[in-house]
Amino acid sequence: MKKRVQPIDPAKAGRWARRLMMRVGKILAAHPHANPDNIRHTLILLEQPPLERLQRSLIRGRATAVCRK
C-alpha cells in the first residue's frame, strides 16, 4: 500500500533545506575531511522511519558497489 503524497509547501521545503545545510556545515566544521554528501544523506536518513532508512541505505550501497566495478 502506497502512502499518499502530501502537497509540498515551497516555503517549508526551503526552511528544511536551509536547516539541513546549516547542520551539514556545523559537522563539516568539526570534521573538515568528511564527505558533505554523505553527511547530508545521513542526516536525511535520520529523519526517516527505520525500515525506510534501511531500504534507502541498501539502495545507495548497491549503487556505490556497481560504480566501483
N, C-alpha and C positions, 0 to 999 in steps of 0.2 A: 504494500500500500504506500503510495507516494504522499509526501507531505504537500500541503497546499503552499504555494509560493506567496509570501506576503509582498504587497507592493513596496518598492524601495523608496524611501524618503531621501532625496539627494542631500539635504542638509544634514540629516542624521548620519548618512553614509560618509559624508565629508568629515564630520566630527570624529567618527570612529577611526577613519584613516589617519587623521592628524594625531589622535591619541596613540594609535599603533606606532606611527613613525617616531613619536616622542619616546615611547618605550624602547624602540629599537635603538635610537640614538643614545639613550642612557646606558643600555647594555654595551653598545659599542665603545662608549667612553671608558667603561671599566675593562672591556676586553677588545682592544683595537684590532687584534688579528682574527677575530671571529668573522664568519661569513654573514653579511647583513641579510641575505635572502633566507638563510637557514634560521636566523633569529626571528625574522618576520613570520616565516612559516610555522615555527614552533609556538610563537605567541598566538597565532590564529588557531592552531590546533588546541591549545589550552582552553579556548573558549567553547570548544565543541564537546558533545557528549562522548564518553569513552569509546563506544563502538564506532562512531563516525571518525573519531580521531585515529583509531587503529586502521580503518579502511583507507583513509587518505594517506597515512604514513606508508602503508604497504604499496599503494599505487606509486608514490614518489620514489620509494626504494627500488621498485621494479624498473622504473624509468631510468634511474641512475645506473642500474646494472646493465641495461640494454645499451646505454650510451657509452659505457666503458668498453664494450666488445668491439 
